[in-house]
Amino acid sequence: MRPIVDVPLTVDRECAVPLAVQVAVQLREAMRAGGLRAGERLPSTRGLAALLGVSRTVVTDAYQQLYAEGWLDGRHGSGTYVADGTLPHENGQARAVGAPFGAPLGAPRRAHREAAPRGVVDLRPGRPWVSGYDETAWRRAWRSAGDLPLNAFPDPYGHPELRELLAEHLRRARAVPVGAGNVMVTRGTGNGLDLIAATLLRPGDRAGVEEPGWRAARRIFASRGAEVVPCPVDEQGVIVEALPDDLRVLYTTPAHQFPVGGRLPIPRRERLLAWARRTGAIVVEDDYDAEFRYDVAPLPALYGLDPGRVVLLGTLSKSLGPDVGLGWLVASADLLDAVAERRMYVADRTSGPVQRAVTTLLERGDLDRHLRRMRLEYARRRAAIVEALGPYVRGDTAGLHVMVTLPAGVVPGLVRRAGERGVLLDTTEAHHHGPPRVHGLVLGYGSASRADVRRGCAVIRELMPAEGA
């Protein structure tokens, strides 16, 4: 067994970039620059966490991101190693084959996922098709925003007119019986979840997140001092019988579980709400891509079944684009008042001009027309994936991603080889809190054209093991 390499790393708790991202950026930089070489063994997650004085989750998230990008290899029983697929750049630095565009060297504050360069097929989840909007409607919406006077005292609940329109949108699109008094306008899902966490959680409280699940939810809860509890899922969604009774908050994605893709059936929804009433927990329902359904009828939102125990989060990130920066938080009036008070305390607000522009899109029906166009377009891309990879596809009835099931040992090599051929992929392993339970690919078809989806799936199919191999 090789000795563990000593890696000089630091974390800056004053930096706005999450600690896990800081660790991943520095490790990636070391591998690019040759400070870490192929085959060298990294410290364990527990050992590196102790060295840096951070939680083990921080290091686990950093390692999982680098696994997904192809920088690292795990060897059963012996630890974590720099992947053998690292190759030298022309300038003498190193890169990982198929690794998607990490942050610039020495610039962790700028860390973010960049757009794929021309000719590269990006099938990673999380991005919508931002080129499909009606430019005339978009310009008209922003002209109306320009007519709005500046407000010296922004309403923490959001513009009343927009709250009314969002309530109507939820009643129409999601059959959620809600009034404007239960709606708060946020800057998106992450902002809404952080406001809930800041309002409800105290240091040491236990907050549940689906396992595997949305990594940002774990980070948000941890940043508020909560103990993050992984809550296992199956192909239908969160397993209610596995939930502990001492959770203060549970984050869940019942309309289209991320990343497995299940839709929580009604009997299990009822059991989940019974658990919440019995334990006193608040269920945070992330409705992040529920507008997009294929060949199935909509299931009722959890909020509509029990408004007293559920907080509903929504966003325009998937329907219009993340750059819009607008979402909503739906809760009981008492809880909404507490969130608004907390929001004023930390001077958090949603841009007034953005609210005005979205109000215009809703008033004129432009958003509904855009959603209808996008449903048709996304349905075609989803059909292309099912046609190419059908027997391996799970969770294809809704949303903008599917899961492709594969044996655990196949995934890292397939991701690296696909990267060599210009196809960027994400893995289920990257979305676990602890040791991976679910293995495969998470294919996003929001930002790739239909032709690129077909091309990417053809590459995946060629690289998959033969039947019975």
C-alpha positions as CSV (number, residue, x, y, z in Angstrom):
1,M,0.0,0.0,0.0
2,R,1.4,3.4,-1.0
3,P,2.1,6.0,1.7
4,I,-0.3,8.9,2.1
5,V,0.9,12.0,0.4
6,D,1.1,15.2,2.5
7,V,-1.1,17.8,0.8
8,P,-0.8,21.5,2.0
9,L,-4.4,22.7,2.1
10,T,-6.1,25.6,3.9
11,V,-9.7,26.7,4.3
12,D,-11.0,30.3,4.7
13,R,-14.2,30.4,6.7
14,E,-14.7,34.1,5.9
15,C,-14.9,33.2,2.1
16,A,-18.3,33.1,0.5
17,V,-17.2,29.9,-1.4
18,P,-18.3,26.7,0.5
19,L,-15.5,24.9,2.3
20,A,-16.0,21.7,0.2
21,V,-15.5,23.8,-3.0
22,Q,-12.3,25.4,-1.5
23,V,-10.9,21.9,-0.8
24,A,-11.8,20.6,-4.2
25,V,-10.3,23.6,-6.0
26,Q,-7.0,23.3,-4.2
27,L,-6.7,19.5,-4.8
28,R,-7.6,20.0,-8.4
29,E,-5.0,22.8,-8.7
30,A,-2.4,20.5,-7.1
31,M,-3.1,17.7,-9.6
32,R,-3.0,20.2,-12.6
33,A,0.3,21.6,-11.4
34,G,1.9,18.2,-10.8
35,G,2.0,18.5,-7.0
36,L,-0.2,15.5,-6.9
37,R,0.7,12.8,-9.4
38,A,-1.2,9.8,-10.8
39,G,-1.4,6.9,-8.4
40,E,-0.6,8.9,-5.2
41,R,-2.7,8.1,-2.2
42,L,-4.7,10.9,-0.5
43,P,-5.6,11.2,3.2
44,S,-8.8,9.6,4.3
45,T,-11.8,11.8,4.6
46,R,-11.7,11.5,8.4
47,G,-7.9,12.3,8.5
48,L,-8.1,15.3,6.2
49,A,-11.1,16.7,8.0
50,A,-9.3,16.5,11.3
51,L,-6.2,18.1,9.8
52,L,-8.3,21.0,8.4
53,G,-10.6,21.3,11.4
54,V,-13.7,20.9,9.3
55,S,-16.5,18.3,9.3
56,R,-16.0,15.0,7.5
57,T,-18.9,16.0,5.2
58,V,-16.8,18.9,3.8
59,V,-14.0,16.5,2.7
60,T,-16.4,13.8,1.5
61,D,-18.2,16.3,-0.7
62,A,-14.9,17.6,-2.1
63,Y,-13.7,14.0,-2.9
64,Q,-17.0,13.0,-4.4
65,Q,-16.9,16.0,-6.8
66,L,-13.4,15.1,-7.9
67,Y,-14.5,11.4,-8.3
68,A,-17.3,12.6,-10.6
69,E,-14.9,14.7,-12.6
70,G,-12.4,11.9,-13.1
71,W,-9.6,13.2,-10.9
72,L,-9.7,10.5,-8.3
73,D,-10.0,6.8,-8.1
74,G,-11.3,4.7,-5.1
75,R,-9.6,1.4,-4.5
76,H,-11.6,-1.0,-2.3
77,G,-10.0,-1.4,1.1
78,S,-7.0,0.8,0.4
79,G,-8.1,4.4,0.1
80,T,-8.4,7.3,-2.4
81,Y,-5.9,7.8,-5.2
82,V,-5.1,10.3,-7.9
83,A,-6.6,8.8,-11.0
84,D,-4.3,7.2,-13.6
85,G,-6.0,9.2,-16.3
86,T,-4.2,12.5,-15.5
87,L,-2.3,13.8,-18.6
88,P,0.0,16.8,-19.0
89,H,-1.1,20.0,-20.6
90,E,1.0,21.6,-23.3
91,N,2.2,24.1,-20.7
92,G,3.5,21.4,-18.4
93,Q,0.4,21.4,-16.0
94,A,-1.8,18.3,-15.7
95,R,-5.4,17.7,-16.2
96,A,-7.7,14.8,-15.6
97,V,-9.1,13.3,-18.8
98,G,-12.8,14.2,-19.0
99,A,-12.6,16.6,-16.0
100,P,-15.0,19.4,-16.5
101,F,-13.5,22.8,-16.3
102,G,-12.5,23.4,-12.7
103,A,-12.0,26.9,-11.2
104,P,-9.0,28.9,-12.5
105,L,-5.7,28.2,-10.7
106,G,-5.4,30.1,-7.4
107,A,-8.9,31.5,-7.7
108,P,-11.3,29.6,-5.4
109,R,-13.5,32.7,-5.0
110,R,-14.4,32.4,-8.7
111,A,-15.2,28.7,-8.5
112,H,-18.3,27.8,-10.5
113,R,-19.3,25.4,-13.2
114,E,-18.5,27.0,-16.6
115,A,-20.3,26.4,-19.8
116,A,-19.0,23.6,-22.0
117,P,-16.8,24.8,-24.9
118,R,-18.0,24.4,-28.5
119,G,-18.1,20.8,-29.6
120,V,-18.4,19.4,-26.1
121,V,-21.7,17.6,-25.1
122,D,-22.6,18.5,-21.5
123,L,-25.0,16.0,-20.1
124,R,-24.6,17.0,-16.5
125,P,-27.8,17.8,-14.6
126,G,-28.9,21.2,-13.3
127,R,-29.1,23.5,-16.3
128,P,-32.1,24.3,-18.5
129,W,-32.3,25.3,-22.1
130,V,-31.8,29.1,-21.8
131,S,-31.9,29.9,-25.5
132,G,-35.6,28.9,-26.0
133,Y,-37.3,32.0,-24.6
134,D,-39.3,34.5,-26.5
135,E,-37.0,37.5,-26.9
136,T,-39.8,40.0,-27.6
137,A,-41.6,39.0,-24.4
138,W,-38.3,39.1,-22.5
139,R,-37.6,42.7,-23.6
140,R,-41.1,43.8,-22.9
141,A,-40.9,42.4,-19.4
142,W,-37.7,44.4,-18.7
143,R,-39.1,47.6,-20.2
144,S,-41.9,47.3,-17.6
145,A,-39.3,46.8,-14.9
146,G,-37.6,50.0,-15.9
147,D,-40.8,51.9,-15.2
148,L,-40.8,50.7,-11.6
149,P,-39.5,53.4,-9.1
150,L,-36.8,52.4,-6.6
151,N,-38.2,51.3,-3.3
152,A,-36.3,52.4,-0.1
153,F,-38.1,49.8,2.0
154,P,-38.4,46.5,0.1
155,D,-41.2,44.2,1.3
156,P,-39.6,41.0,2.8
157,Y,-42.6,39.0,1.5
158,G,-42.3,40.3,-2.1
159,H,-44.4,42.5,-4.3
160,P,-48.1,41.9,-3.5
161,E,-49.1,41.7,-7.2
162,L,-46.4,39.1,-7.9
163,R,-47.5,37.1,-4.8
164,E,-51.1,37.0,-6.2
165,L,-49.9,35.9,-9.6
166,L,-47.6,33.2,-8.1
167,A,-50.5,31.9,-6.0
168,E,-52.6,31.6,-9.1
169,H,-49.8,30.0,-11.0
170,L,-49.4,27.3,-8.3
171,R,-53.2,26.7,-8.2
172,R,-53.2,26.3,-12.0
173,A,-50.0,24.4,-12.6
174,R,-49.6,22.4,-9.4
175,A,-53.2,22.3,-8.0
176,V,-51.9,23.9,-4.8
177,P,-54.8,25.7,-3.0
178,V,-52.9,28.7,-1.7
179,G,-53.5,32.4,-1.2
180,A,-51.1,35.3,-1.7
181,G,-50.8,35.5,2.1
182,N,-48.9,32.2,2.2
183,V,-46.4,33.1,-0.6
184,M,-43.0,34.8,-0.2
185,V,-40.9,35.8,-3.2
186,T,-37.3,34.5,-2.8
187,R,-34.2,34.5,-4.9
188,G,-34.5,30.8,-5.6
189,T,-34.6,27.4,-4.0
190,G,-31.2,27.8,-2.2
191,N,-32.3,31.2,-0.8
192,G,-35.6,29.8,0.4
193,L,-34.1,26.8,2.0
194,D,-31.5,28.9,3.8
195,L,-34.2,31.2,5.1
196,I,-36.1,28.2,6.5
197,A,-33.0,26.8,8.0
198,A,-32.1,30.1,9.6
199,T,-35.6,30.4,11.0
200,L,-36.2,26.9,12.3
201,L,-32.8,25.4,13.1
202,R,-30.5,25.9,16.1
203,P,-27.0,24.5,16.5
204,G,-27.2,20.8,17.1
205,D,-30.7,20.3,15.6
206,R,-30.9,17.3,13.3
207,A,-31.9,18.0,9.7
208,G,-32.7,15.2,7.2
209,V,-31.6,15.2,3.6
210,E,-32.3,12.5,1.0
211,E,-29.5,10.0,0.4
212,P,-28.5,10.4,-2.3
213,G,-29.7,13.9,-2.6
214,W,-29.1,17.6,-3.4
215,R,-25.6,18.5,-2.0
216,A,-26.5,22.1,-1.5
217,A,-29.2,21.2,1.0
218,R,-26.6,19.4,3.1
219,R,-24.3,22.4,2.9
220,I,-27.0,24.9,3.8
221,F,-28.2,22.9,6.9
222,A,-24.6,22.4,8.0
223,S,-23.8,26.1,7.6
224,R,-26.7,26.8,10.1
225,G,-25.1,24.5,12.7
226,A,-27.4,21.6,12.1
227,E,-26.4,17.9,12.2
228,V,-27.1,16.6,8.7
229,V,-28.8,13.2,8.7
230,P,-28.8,11.1,5.5
231,C,-32.3,9.7,4.8
232,P,-32.2,6.8,2.3
233,V,-34.4,6.7,-0.8
234,D,-35.4,4.0,-3.2
235,E,-36.8,4.2,-6.7
236,Q,-40.0,5.8,-5.4
237,G,-38.4,8.4,-3.2
238,V,-37.6,8.9,0.5
239,I,-38.2,5.7,2.6
240,V,-40.6,6.9,5.4
241,E,-39.9,3.9,7.7
242,A,-36.2,4.8,7.8
243,L,-36.8,8.3,9.0
244,P,-35.6,9.0,12.6
245,D,-38.1,10.6,15.0
246,D,-35.8,13.4,16.1
247,L,-35.5,15.4,12.9
248,R,-36.4,19.1,13.2
249,V,-36.6,19.5,9.4
250,L,-36.6,17.1,6.4
251,Y,-35.7,18.2,2.9
252,T,-37.3,16.1,0.2
253,T,-37.9,16.2,-3.6
254,P,-41.2,14.2,-3.9
255,A,-42.2,15.3,-7.4
256,H,-38.9,14.0,-9.0
257,Q,-36.3,12.8,-6.5
258,F,-32.9,14.1,-7.2
259,P,-30.9,12.2,-8.5
260,V,-32.7,8.8,-8.6
261,G,-35.8,10.3,-10.2
262,G,-38.6,8.6,-8.3
263,R,-42.1,10.1,-7.8
264,L,-43.3,9.7,-4.2
265,P,-46.7,7.7,-4.5
266,I,-49.7,9.0,-2.6
267,P,-49.8,6.2,0.0
268,R,-46.2,7.1,0.9
269,R,-46.9,10.8,0.9
270,E,-49.6,10.2,3.4
271,R,-47.3,8.1,5.6
272,L,-44.7,10.9,5.4
273,L,-47.1,13.5,6.6
274,A,-48.3,11.2,9.4
275,W,-44.7,10.9,10.5
276,A,-44.3,14.7,10.4
277,R,-47.4,15.2,12.5
278,R,-46.4,12.6,15.0
279,T,-42.8,13.9,15.4
280,G,-43.4,17.6,15.0
281,A,-41.0,17.8,12.1
282,I,-41.3,20.3,9.2
283,V,-41.1,18.8,5.7
284,V,-39.5,21.1,3.1
285,E,-40.8,20.1,-0.3
286,D,-38.5,21.2,-3.2
287,D,-40.7,21.4,-6.3
288,Y,-37.7,22.3,-8.5
289,D,-38.8,20.9,-11.8
290,A,-42.3,19.7,-11.3
291,E,-43.7,21.7,-14.3
292,F,-42.1,19.1,-16.6
293,R,-44.0,15.8,-16.7
294,Y,-44.1,13.1,-19.4
295,D,-46.8,10.5,-19.9
296,V,-48.0,10.7,-16.3
297,A,-50.6,12.7,-14.4
298,P,-49.4,15.1,-11.7
299,L,-49.4,14.0,-8.1
300,P,-50.6,16.4,-5.4
301,A,-48.0,18.5,-3.8
302,L,-47.3,17.7,-0.2
303,Y,-48.1,21.2,0.8
304,G,-51.7,20.9,-0.4
305,L,-52.2,17.8,1.7
306,D,-51.0,19.4,5.0
307,P,-50.1,23.2,4.8
308,G,-49.4,23.2,8.5
309,R,-46.4,20.8,8.3
310,V,-45.0,21.5,4.9
311,V,-43.0,24.3,3.3
312,L,-43.1,24.4,-0.5
313,L,-40.1,25.7,-2.4
314,G,-40.2,26.6,-6.1
315,T,-38.0,28.4,-8.6
316,L,-37.9,29.7,-12.1
317,S,-34.3,28.4,-12.5
318,K,-35.5,25.4,-14.6
319,S,-38.3,27.0,-16.5
320,L,-36.6,30.3,-17.4
321,G,-33.0,30.1,-16.2
322,P,-30.9,30.5,-13.0
323,D,-29.8,34.0,-14.1
324,V,-33.4,35.3,-13.4
325,G,-32.8,34.7,-9.6
326,L,-36.4,34.3,-8.5
327,G,-38.4,31.7,-6.6
328,W,-41.0,31.3,-4.0
329,L,-41.6,29.9,-0.5
330,V,-45.0,28.8,0.5
331,A,-45.8,28.2,4.2
332,S,-48.4,28.7,6.9
333,A,-49.0,32.4,7.8
334,D,-47.3,32.1,11.2
335,L,-44.1,30.5,9.8
336,L,-44.0,32.9,6.9
337,D,-44.1,35.8,9.3
338,A,-41.2,34.3,11.2
339,V,-39.2,33.9,8.0
340,A,-40.0,37.5,7.0
341,E,-38.8,38.8,10.4
342,R,-35.6,36.8,10.0
343,R,-35.2,38.1,6.4
344,M,-35.4,41.7,7.6
345,Y,-32.9,40.9,10.3
346,V,-30.2,39.7,7.8
347,A,-31.2,42.4,5.1
348,D,-32.1,39.7,2.6
349,R,-34.3,40.7,-0.4
350,T,-35.3,39.8,-3.9
351,S,-34.6,42.4,-6.6
352,G,-37.5,44.7,-7.3
353,P,-36.9,45.0,-11.0
354,V,-36.7,41.2,-11.3
355,Q,-40.0,40.9,-9.5
356,R,-41.6,43.5,-11.9
357,A,-40.3,41.7,-15.0
358,V,-41.6,38.3,-13.8
359,T,-44.9,39.9,-12.9
360,T,-45.2,41.1,-16.5
361,L,-44.4,37.6,-17.9
362,L,-47.1,36.1,-15.7
363,E,-49.7,38.8,-16.4
364,R,-49.4,38.5,-20.1
365,G,-49.3,34.6,-20.1
366,D,-45.8,34.7,-21.6
367,L,-44.4,32.3,-18.9
368,D,-47.2,29.8,-19.5
369,R,-46.5,29.8,-23.2
370,H,-42.8,29.4,-22.6
371,L,-43.5,26.4,-20.3
372,R,-45.6,24.7,-23.0
373,R,-42.9,25.1,-25.6
374,M,-40.2,23.8,-23.2
375,R,-42.3,20.8,-22.2
376,L,-42.5,19.7,-25.9
377,E,-38.8,20.3,-26.4
378,Y,-37.7,18.5,-23.2
379,A,-40.0,15.6,-24.0
380,R,-38.2,15.1,-27.3
381,R,-34.8,15.1,-25.6
382,R,-36.0,12.7,-22.9
383,A,-37.4,10.4,-25.6
384,A,-33.9,10.4,-27.3
385,I,-32.3,9.2,-24.1
386,V,-35.0,6.5,-23.5
387,E,-34.6,5.3,-27.1
388,A,-30.8,5.0,-26.8
389,L,-30.5,3.7,-23.2
390,G,-34.0,2.5,-22.3
391,P,-33.3,-0.7,-20.2
392,Y,-31.0,1.3,-18.0
393,V,-33.0,4.5,-17.6
394,R,-34.8,5.3,-14.3
395,G,-36.8,8.3,-13.3
396,D,-37.8,9.5,-16.8
397,T,-41.4,10.5,-16.1
398,A,-40.6,14.0,-15.0
399,G,-38.0,16.8,-14.8
400,L,-34.8,17.4,-16.7
401,H,-32.7,14.5,-15.8
402,V,-32.7,10.7,-15.6
403,M,-30.7,8.1,-13.9
404,V,-28.8,5.4,-15.8
405,T,-28.1,2.4,-13.6
406,L,-24.7,0.8,-14.0
407,P,-22.4,-1.5,-11.9
408,A,-20.4,0.5,-9.4
409,G,-17.0,-0.5,-10.9
410,V,-18.0,0.6,-14.4
411,V,-18.8,4.2,-13.7
412,P,-15.4,6.0,-13.1
413,G,-13.8,4.5,-16.2
414,L,-16.8,5.2,-18.4
415,V,-16.9,8.9,-17.2
416,R,-13.2,9.3,-18.0
417,R,-13.5,7.7,-21.4
418,A,-16.6,9.7,-22.3
419,G,-14.7,12.8,-21.3
420,E,-11.9,11.9,-23.8
421,R,-14.6,11.9,-26.5
422,G,-16.1,15.2,-25.5
423,V,-19.0,14.1,-23.4
424,L,-19.3,15.4,-19.8
425,L,-21.1,13.2,-17.3
426,D,-22.2,13.3,-13.7
427,T,-22.5,10.3,-11.4
428,T,-24.9,9.2,-8.6
429,E,-21.9,8.6,-6.3
430,A,-21.2,12.4,-6.3
431,H,-24.6,13.1,-4.6
432,H,-24.1,10.9,-1.5
433,H,-23.5,12.1,2.0
434,G,-21.6,8.9,2.9
435,P,-20.6,5.7,1.1
436,P,-22.5,5.4,-2.2
437,R,-25.6,3.2,-2.1
438,V,-26.8,3.9,-5.7
439,H,-24.5,3.6,-8.7
440,G,-24.8,5.0,-12.2
441,L,-25.0,8.2,-14.2
442,V,-27.2,11.3,-13.7
443,L,-27.9,12.5,-17.2
444,G,-29.2,16.1,-17.6
445,Y,-30.9,16.9,-20.9
446,G,-31.8,20.5,-20.2
447,S,-28.9,22.4,-21.7
448,A,-27.9,20.0,-24.6
449,S,-29.6,20.1,-28.0
450,R,-31.5,17.0,-29.2
451,A,-28.6,16.3,-31.6
452,D,-26.1,16.5,-28.7
453,V,-28.3,14.3,-26.5
454,R,-28.3,11.6,-29.2
455,R,-24.5,12.0,-29.7
456,G,-23.8,11.8,-26.0
457,C,-26.0,8.7,-25.5
458,A,-24.4,7.0,-28.5
459,V,-21.0,7.4,-26.8
460,I,-22.4,6.2,-23.5
461,R,-23.9,3.1,-25.2
462,E,-20.6,2.3,-26.9
463,L,-18.7,2.5,-23.6
464,M,-21.2,0.5,-21.5
465,P,-20.3,-3.2,-20.8
466,A,-21.7,-5.8,-23.1
467,E,-24.8,-7.6,-21.9
468,G,-23.8,-10.4,-19.5
469,A,-20.2,-9.1,-19.3
